[in-house]
């Protein structure tokens, strides 16, 4: 049998068969065990005769063996994928090497390289054109990386009330059976294959009763963190106090994706976890942007009828400053980073016919977007989260104040709250600009974001005036995108 053969070979050579993990996986990913099968074998380097077989060559032998197991799978149609005449030719070449009186490394290496190139191309054919790898990568970009803008606009509208409250013990079921399904019906995509491959889940959420419910496996990173940094509640309130408006539990919202065989070779469970870290950050940015847009509609409706008209201008200006920052951040993430890097990935995959080249290209792509989206930089994540916190507080205060009786003048307490939020936002947004400037040498893509933020030296002006008494003139606080030409 294959298992006994692998066990015997591992005792005499350097191929090691690992025990399959017994950890459970989500039933949503039916082919997760195929990924374990690919990782079942590795190199036992202590038994490798490096004087005859270099490590690199041994890795190529290991790849050929693992690829052959995939190509012999019934779903791969091995009779067509592995022509008998070609396999016979490979066997003859290896047998001839075995009969040679002395071991010739260059000849052996040439033989292995020939076999590996052929098998890698066959595996590429199976994974890329036949199984539609690019279609699934596009689906991941649309849903995990928020590339499908109309979907998340509709989804946030459907979930606005739900996301404003702590997740209940049935939240995972509710969000999939309700808003997700309604969004699909609303956009007419309920029958699309990519839409039916996703569902939302909560890794670990604080429910309304204050207890904790775990609804799925967790990764090494905290569910409510970016880059290992614990985040504050999205509403700006302490979730331990059980405020009714706390939405901190929704920080653990993530996506599951059905990966069909054999795309698990590229889209592994680890890869999906890394995509989920990006999703958590991007979704937070999009939620803040959505709330600020709704806040603008509320301010617009009350702009001319409110008895507190004299305060509306400064409040609208503050919302404009917040939207300017969030909109440019989201534009940078989606256009300057994700769109550009995905195009590069697409070109790399289309220009290659080797499976390992495709796998490395995807890995490089994932590393690049993770770096350029800052999710591995706790200092930047903390600074941005503080800005999000102030934006949420502002939106909640606007909603509370403008939905109350506008015939009465605002109290000094309300005015002081707006003033405090303004002061903190200016301080935090200036700090974001400063800390991003400090990382400019480590992230080349930051130049584009900093240019967006400080096109007319808006943040430079705010930073210069933070330590002075009184606020700068209003005209100097208008962001570049709203400046008059």
BADOLO-340444 format. One line per field, with one value per residue (C-alpha): x, y, z. Coordinates in Angstrom, 1 decimal. Layout:
N
east: X / ...
north: Y / ...
up: Z / ...
END
This chain:
485
east: 0.0 / 1.0 / 1.2 / 3.5 / 5.6 / 6.1 / 6.9 / 9.5 / 11.1 / 11.3 / 13.5 / 16.0 / 15.9 / 15.1 / 11.3 / 9.4 / 5.7 / 3.9 / 0.9 / -2.3 / -3.7 / -6.8 / -7.9 / -11.4 / -12.1 / -15.2 / -17.8 / -18.0 / -14.6 / -15.2 / -11.8 / -9.7 / -8.3 / -6.7 / -4.5 / -3.3 / -2.5 / -0.2 / 1.5 / 1.8 / 5.3 / 8.5 / 12.3 / 14.2 / 17.3 / 19.4 / 19.2 / 19.8 / 23.1 / 24.1 / 27.4 / 25.5 / 22.1 / 22.0 / 19.0 / 17.6 / 17.6 / 16.0 / 13.2 / 12.6 / 12.3 / 9.8 / 7.8 / 7.6 / 6.3 / 3.7 / 2.6 / 2.2 / -0.1 / -2.3 / -2.2 / -3.1 / -6.3 / -9.4 / -10.6 / -7.5 / -8.3 / -4.8 / -5.2 / -5.3 / -3.1 / -0.3 / 0.3 / 1.6 / 4.3 / 5.8 / 5.7 / 7.4 / 10.1 / 10.8 / 11.0 / 13.5 / 15.7 / 15.8 / 16.4 / 19.3 / 20.9 / 20.5 / 22.5 / 25.4 / 28.5 / 29.1 / 26.7 / 26.9 / 25.3 / 25.0 / 23.3 / 21.0 / 20.2 / 19.4 / 17.0 / 15.2 / 14.9 / 13.4 / 10.8 / 10.1 / 9.5 / 7.1 / 5.2 / 5.1 / 3.6 / 1.0 / 0.1 / -0.1 / -2.5 / -4.7 / -4.7 / -4.7 / -6.6 / -8.6 / -9.7 / -9.9 / -7.5 / -7.8 / -11.6 / -11.3 / -8.5 / -10.8 / -13.6 / -11.3 / -10.3 / -14.0 / -15.1 / -12.1 / -10.5 / -13.8 / -13.2 / -17.0 / -18.0 / -21.7 / -21.9 / -20.5 / -22.5 / -25.7 / -24.4 / -23.7 / -27.1 / -28.7 / -26.6 / -26.4 / -28.8 / -27.3 / -23.7 / -24.7 / -25.4 / -23.3 / -23.5 / -26.0 / -25.4 / -27.2 / -25.4 / -23.5 / -26.6 / -28.6 / -26.1 / -25.9 / -29.6 / -30.5 / -28.3 / -26.0 / -28.9 / -30.9 / -27.8 / -27.5 / -31.2 / -31.0 / -28.1 / -29.3 / -26.2 / -27.8 / -27.1 / -23.5 / -20.9 / -18.5 / -21.3 / -22.3 / -18.8 / -18.7 / -20.3 / -19.6 / -18.5 / -17.5 / -14.2 / -14.9 / -17.5 / -18.8 / -22.5 / -25.1 / -25.2 / -21.5 / -20.4 / -18.1 / -19.1 / -16.6 / -18.1 / -15.2 / -11.5 / -9.1 / -5.7 / -2.6 / -3.7 / -6.4 / -9.7 / -10.1 / -6.7 / -4.7 / -1.0 / -1.3 / -2.5 / -5.8 / -8.3 / -10.7 / -14.5 / -15.6 / -18.1 / -15.5 / -17.0 / -15.6 / -17.2 / -16.7 / -19.2 / -21.8 / -23.1 / -26.0 / -24.2 / -20.9 / -20.1 / -16.7 / -17.7 / -18.1 / -14.3 / -14.1 / -16.3 / -14.5 / -15.2 / -15.2 / -14.6 / -15.3 / -12.1 / -12.6 / -10.1 / -7.2 / -7.1 / -6.3 / -2.7 / -2.6 / -5.5 / -4.6 / -6.3 / -3.3 / -3.7 / -7.4 / -6.5 / -4.1 / -6.8 / -9.1 / -6.6 / -6.8 / -10.6 / -10.9 / -8.9 / -10.5 / -14.0 / -13.3 / -12.3 / -15.3 / -17.7 / -16.3 / -16.7 / -20.3 / -21.2 / -19.7 / -21.7 / -24.9 / -23.9 / -23.7 / -27.2 / -28.5 / -26.7 / -28.0 / -31.6 / -31.3 / -29.0 / -31.6 / -34.3 / -32.3 / -32.5 / -28.8 / -27.9 / -24.8 / -23.2 / -23.9 / -21.1 / -18.4 / -19.9 / -20.2 / -16.6 / -15.5 / -17.3 / -15.7 / -12.2 / -13.0 / -14.4 / -11.4 / -9.0 / -11.0 / -11.9 / -8.2 / -7.1 / -9.7 / -8.8 / -5.1 / -5.8 / -8.2 / -6.5 / -2.9 / -2.3 / -4.8 / -5.8 / -2.2 / -0.8 / -3.6 / -2.9 / 0.7 / -0.3 / -2.6 / 0.2 / 2.6 / 0.2 / -0.7 / 2.9 / 3.9 / 3.3 / 5.0 / 3.0 / 5.7 / 6.2 / 2.4 / 2.5 / 5.5 / 3.8 / 0.7 / 2.8 / 4.7 / 1.4 / 0.0 / 3.2 / 3.2 / -0.4 / -0.2 / 2.8 / 1.4 / -1.9 / 0.0 / -1.7 / 1.7 / 2.6 / 1.0 / 2.0 / 0.1 / -2.8 / -3.1 / -3.0 / -5.6 / -7.9 / -7.8 / -9.0 / -11.7 / -12.8 / -13.2 / -15.2 / -17.6 / -18.0 / -18.8 / -21.3 / -23.1 / -23.2 / -24.6 / -27.2 / -28.2 / -28.4 / -29.9 / -32.6 / -33.7 / -35.9 / -34.2 / -36.4 / -34.4 / -30.9 / -28.1 / -26.8 / -23.2 / -22.6 / -23.4 / -21.2 / -18.3 / -18.6 / -18.3 / -15.4 / -13.6 / -14.1 / -12.8 / -9.7 / -9.0 / -9.6 / -7.2 / -4.6 / -5.0 / -5.2 / -2.0 / -0.3 / -1.4 / 0.2 / 3.4 / 3.7 / 3.1 / 5.8 / 8.2 / 7.5 / 8.0 / 11.5 / 10.2 / 7.1 / 7.7 / 4.0 / 3.5 / 4.6 / 1.3 / -0.8 / 1.1 / 0.6 / -3.1 / -3.3 / -1.1 / -1.7 / -1.9 / -0.1 / -3.3 / -2.0 / 1.3 / -0.7 / -2.8 / 0.3 / 2.0 / -1.0 / -1.8 / 0.5 / -0.7 / -3.5 / -6.8 / -7.5 / -6.1 / -8.4 / -11.1 / -9.7 / -6.4 / -8.2 / -9.9 / -8.4 / -6.9 / -9.8 / -12.2 / -9.8 / -10.8 / -8.5
north: 0.0 / 3.7 / 4.1 / 1.1 / 2.1 / 5.6 / 4.2 / 1.9 / 4.6 / 6.9 / 4.5 / 4.1 / 7.6 / 11.1 / 11.3 / 11.6 / 10.7 / 12.8 / 11.7 / 13.4 / 15.9 / 15.0 / 18.6 / 19.2 / 21.6 / 23.4 / 21.4 / 24.3 / 23.3 / 19.8 / 19.3 / 20.4 / 16.9 / 17.1 / 20.0 / 17.7 / 15.0 / 17.5 / 18.3 / 14.7 / 14.3 / 16.2 / 15.9 / 14.2 / 16.2 / 14.3 / 11.2 / 13.1 / 12.1 / 15.6 / 14.5 / 12.9 / 14.7 / 18.4 / 19.7 / 21.6 / 18.5 / 16.5 / 19.1 / 18.6 / 14.9 / 15.5 / 17.9 / 15.3 / 12.7 / 14.9 / 16.2 / 12.6 / 11.8 / 14.8 / 13.9 / 10.3 / 11.4 / 10.2 / 13.8 / 14.5 / 11.9 / 10.3 / 8.3 / 11.6 / 13.7 / 11.1 / 9.5 / 6.0 / 6.5 / 9.5 / 7.8 / 4.7 / 7.0 / 8.5 / 5.0 / 3.9 / 6.9 / 6.3 / 2.6 / 3.3 / 5.6 / 2.7 / 0.4 / 2.8 / 1.5 / 5.0 / 7.7 / 10.7 / 13.7 / 16.0 / 13.3 / 12.4 / 16.1 / 16.6 / 13.6 / 14.8 / 18.3 / 16.9 / 14.9 / 17.8 / 20.3 / 17.9 / 17.2 / 20.8 / 21.8 / 19.1 / 20.2 / 23.8 / 22.7 / 21.0 / 23.9 / 27.0 / 26.5 / 23.4 / 24.3 / 28.0 / 29.3 / 33.0 / 32.9 / 31.9 / 34.4 / 37.1 / 35.9 / 36.2 / 39.7 / 40.6 / 39.3 / 39.1 / 42.3 / 44.2 / 44.5 / 44.1 / 47.5 / 47.2 / 44.0 / 45.6 / 48.8 / 46.7 / 44.4 / 47.2 / 48.7 / 45.3 / 44.8 / 48.3 / 47.6 / 44.2 / 45.6 / 48.4 / 45.8 / 43.2 / 39.8 / 37.4 / 33.7 / 33.1 / 36.0 / 33.8 / 32.0 / 35.3 / 37.2 / 34.4 / 33.6 / 37.3 / 40.1 / 37.9 / 36.2 / 39.5 / 41.1 / 38.4 / 38.6 / 42.4 / 42.4 / 39.4 / 37.3 / 34.6 / 32.0 / 33.0 / 30.4 / 32.7 / 34.2 / 30.7 / 29.9 / 32.4 / 32.6 / 34.7 / 33.3 / 34.7 / 33.3 / 34.4 / 37.0 / 38.7 / 38.1 / 40.4 / 38.6 / 39.2 / 35.6 / 34.3 / 31.9 / 30.3 / 29.5 / 28.4 / 27.6 / 30.5 / 31.3 / 32.4 / 36.0 / 37.3 / 37.5 / 41.2 / 42.3 / 43.6 / 42.5 / 41.1 / 44.4 / 44.3 / 46.8 / 49.0 / 48.5 / 49.9 / 52.1 / 53.6 / 52.2 / 49.6 / 46.2 / 44.9 / 47.4 / 45.7 / 48.8 / 48.2 / 50.0 / 48.1 / 46.4 / 45.1 / 41.5 / 42.1 / 42.6 / 38.8 / 38.7 / 36.7 / 34.8 / 31.2 / 30.1 / 26.8 / 25.8 / 23.1 / 20.4 / 20.9 / 24.6 / 23.8 / 23.5 / 27.3 / 28.5 / 26.7 / 27.2 / 29.3 / 31.5 / 32.0 / 33.1 / 35.6 / 36.9 / 37.2 / 39.4 / 41.7 / 41.4 / 42.4 / 45.6 / 46.6 / 45.9 / 48.2 / 51.0 / 50.4 / 50.4 / 53.8 / 55.2 / 53.9 / 55.5 / 58.8 / 58.8 / 58.1 / 60.9 / 63.3 / 62.5 / 63.1 / 66.5 / 67.4 / 66.8 / 69.1 / 71.7 / 74.3 / 73.5 / 73.1 / 75.9 / 75.1 / 76.3 / 78.2 / 75.0 / 73.0 / 74.5 / 73.4 / 69.9 / 69.4 / 70.6 / 68.0 / 65.2 / 66.4 / 66.1 / 62.6 / 61.5 / 63.0 / 60.9 / 57.6 / 58.0 / 58.5 / 55.6 / 53.3 / 54.6 / 53.9 / 50.4 / 49.4 / 51.2 / 51.9 / 48.5 / 45.8 / 46.6 / 47.1 / 44.1 / 41.9 / 42.9 / 42.0 / 38.6 / 38.0 / 38.8 / 36.6 / 33.6 / 34.2 / 34.3 / 31.1 / 27.4 / 26.1 / 25.3 / 26.3 / 29.6 / 30.3 / 29.3 / 31.6 / 34.5 / 34.2 / 34.0 / 37.1 / 38.9 / 38.0 / 39.1 / 42.4 / 43.4 / 42.4 / 44.7 / 47.6 / 47.4 / 47.7 / 44.8 / 43.6 / 47.0 / 47.3 / 51.0 / 52.0 / 49.7 / 51.3 / 54.8 / 54.1 / 52.3 / 55.4 / 57.5 / 55.0 / 55.2 / 59.0 / 58.7 / 56.2 / 58.5 / 61.4 / 59.5 / 58.2 / 61.7 / 63.2 / 60.5 / 61.0 / 64.8 / 65.3 / 62.7 / 64.5 / 67.6 / 70.2 / 73.1 / 73.3 / 74.8 / 72.3 / 72.1 / 73.1 / 69.4 / 68.5 / 71.3 / 70.2 / 66.6 / 67.8 / 70.0 / 67.1 / 64.8 / 67.5 / 68.0 / 64.3 / 63.6 / 66.4 / 65.0 / 61.4 / 62.1 / 64.2 / 61.4 / 59.0 / 61.2 / 61.6 / 57.8 / 57.0 / 59.5 / 57.7 / 54.4 / 55.9 / 54.4 / 50.9 / 51.0 / 52.5 / 52.6 / 55.0 / 58.0 / 57.7 / 57.6 / 60.6 / 62.5 / 61.9 / 62.9 / 66.0 / 67.3 / 70.9 / 70.4 / 70.1 / 67.7 / 69.5 / 72.7 / 70.8 / 69.3 / 72.7 / 74.2 / 71.4 / 72.9 / 76.5 / 78.1 / 78.2 / 76.5 / 77.6 / 79.6 / 77.4 / 78.1 / 76.4 / 73.3 / 72.4 / 69.2 / 69.3 / 67.5 / 70.3 / 73.2 / 75.7 / 75.8
up: 0.0 / -0.3 / 3.4 / 4.0 / 1.0 / 2.4 / 5.8 / 4.4 / 2.3 / 5.2 / 7.2 / 4.4 / 2.9 / 3.9 / 3.0 / 6.3 / 6.6 / 9.3 / 11.2 / 10.0 / 12.5 / 14.3 / 14.7 / 13.5 / 10.6 / 9.6 / 7.7 / 5.3 / 3.9 / 2.8 / 1.2 / 4.1 / 4.5 / 1.0 / 2.3 / 5.1 / 2.6 / 0.7 / 4.0 / 5.0 / 3.7 / 4.4 / 4.4 / 7.2 / 6.7 / 9.3 / 7.0 / 3.8 / 2.1 / 1.3 / -0.1 / -3.0 / -3.0 / -2.2 / -0.1 / -3.1 / -5.2 / -2.4 / -2.2 / -5.9 / -5.5 / -2.6 / -4.8 / -7.6 / -5.1 / -3.6 / -7.0 / -8.3 / -5.4 / -6.5 / -10.2 / -9.4 / -7.5 / -9.3 / -9.7 / -11.7 / -14.4 / -14.1 / -17.3 / -19.2 / -16.9 / -16.7 / -20.1 / -19.8 / -22.4 / -20.6 / -17.2 / -18.8 / -20.2 / -16.8 / -15.2 / -17.9 / -17.3 / -13.5 / -14.0 / -16.3 / -13.6 / -11.2 / -13.4 / -13.7 / -11.9 / -10.3 / -9.1 / -11.4 / -9.7 / -12.7 / -14.7 / -11.8 / -11.3 / -15.0 / -14.9 / -11.8 / -13.2 / -16.4 / -14.4 / -12.1 / -15.0 / -16.6 / -13.4 / -12.3 / -15.7 / -15.4 / -11.8 / -13.1 / -15.9 / -13.3 / -10.8 / -13.0 / -16.3 / -15.5 / -11.9 / -12.5 / -9.9 / -11.1 / -10.7 / -7.0 / -6.4 / -7.9 / -5.6 / -2.6 / -3.6 / -4.0 / -0.6 / 1.7 / 0.3 / -0.2 / -3.9 / -4.5 / -3.4 / -4.1 / -2.1 / 1.1 / 0.6 / 0.6 / 3.3 / 5.7 / 5.1 / 5.9 / 9.0 / 10.4 / 13.3 / 14.0 / 14.1 / 16.5 / 19.2 / 20.8 / 19.0 / 20.5 / 20.9 / 17.5 / 15.8 / 13.3 / 12.1 / 12.1 / 9.9 / 7.3 / 7.2 / 7.3 / 6.0 / 3.8 / 2.1 / 1.7 / 0.2 / -2.3 / -3.3 / -3.4 / -5.8 / -7.8 / -7.1 / -5.0 / -7.6 / -8.4 / -7.6 / -5.8 / -3.6 / -2.5 / -1.5 / 1.4 / 4.8 / 7.8 / 11.2 / 14.5 / 15.9 / 19.4 / 20.4 / 23.5 / 23.5 / 25.0 / 28.3 / 28.8 / 28.4 / 25.7 / 22.9 / 20.6 / 17.3 / 15.3 / 15.3 / 16.1 / 14.7 / 16.6 / 16.6 / 18.9 / 17.2 / 18.1 / 17.2 / 14.3 / 14.2 / 17.7 / 19.2 / 21.2 / 19.8 / 21.5 / 21.0 / 17.7 / 19.5 / 21.7 / 24.9 / 27.2 / 26.2 / 29.8 / 31.0 / 28.8 / 27.1 / 24.8 / 22.0 / 22.2 / 19.0 / 20.0 / 19.5 / 15.8 / 15.6 / 15.4 / 12.2 / 9.5 / 6.3 / 5.5 / 1.9 / 0.1 / -1.5 / -4.1 / -4.9 / -5.9 / -5.2 / -1.6 / -2.8 / -3.2 / -1.0 / 2.2 / 5.6 / 6.7 / 3.6 / 4.4 / 8.0 / 6.6 / 4.2 / 7.2 / 9.0 / 6.1 / 5.9 / 9.6 / 9.0 / 5.7 / 7.1 / 10.0 / 7.7 / 5.5 / 8.5 / 9.7 / 6.2 / 6.0 / 9.3 / 8.3 / 5.1 / 6.9 / 9.4 / 6.4 / 5.3 / 8.8 / 9.0 / 5.6 / 6.6 / 9.6 / 8.2 / 7.5 / 10.1 / 13.2 / 15.8 / 16.5 / 13.0 / 14.2 / 15.4 / 12.3 / 10.2 / 12.6 / 13.0 / 9.3 / 8.9 / 11.5 / 9.7 / 6.4 / 8.0 / 9.3 / 5.9 / 4.1 / 6.2 / 6.1 / 2.3 / 1.4 / 3.6 / 2.0 / -1.5 / -0.9 / 0.4 / -2.4 / -5.4 / -4.6 / -2.9 / -3.6 / -7.2 / -8.3 / -6.6 / -7.8 / -11.4 / -10.9 / -9.5 / -12.5 / -14.9 / -13.1 / -13.2 / -16.8 / -17.8 / -16.0 / -16.7 / -13.6 / -10.4 / -8.0 / -9.7 / -9.4 / -5.7 / -5.0 / -6.9 / -4.8 / -1.6 / -2.6 / -3.4 / 0.1 / 1.9 / -0.1 / 0.5 / 4.2 / 4.6 / 2.6 / 4.5 / 7.8 / 9.5 / 10.8 / 12.2 / 15.7 / 16.1 / 12.9 / 13.7 / 17.2 / 15.8 / 13.2 / 15.7 / 17.9 / 14.9 / 14.2 / 17.8 / 17.6 / 14.3 / 15.9 / 18.9 / 16.7 / 14.6 / 17.7 / 19.2 / 16.0 / 15.8 / 19.4 / 19.2 / 15.7 / 16.3 / 19.5 / 19.7 / 17.5 / 18.8 / 22.0 / 22.1 / 22.8 / 26.3 / 27.2 / 27.9 / 24.2 / 22.9 / 25.2 / 23.9 / 20.3 / 21.2 / 23.0 / 20.0 / 17.7 / 19.8 / 20.2 / 16.5 / 15.4 / 17.8 / 16.7 / 13.0 / 13.3 / 15.1 / 12.4 / 9.8 / 11.9 / 12.6 / 8.9 / 8.0 / 10.3 / 8.6 / 5.1 / 4.8 / 5.6 / 3.3 / -0.2 / -0.9 / 2.0 / -0.2 / -2.1 / 1.0 / 2.6 / -0.6 / -0.5 / 3.2 / 3.0 / -0.5 / 0.7 / 4.0 / 5.9 / 8.5 / 8.7 / 9.6 / 12.2 / 13.8 / 14.0 / 15.7 / 18.2 / 20.8 / 20.4 / 22.2 / 20.3 / 17.0 / 13.7 / 11.4 / 9.8 / 6.3 / 7.1 / 8.3 / 5.0 / 3.6 / 0.1 / -1.6 / -0.5 / -1.1 / -3.8 / -6.7
END
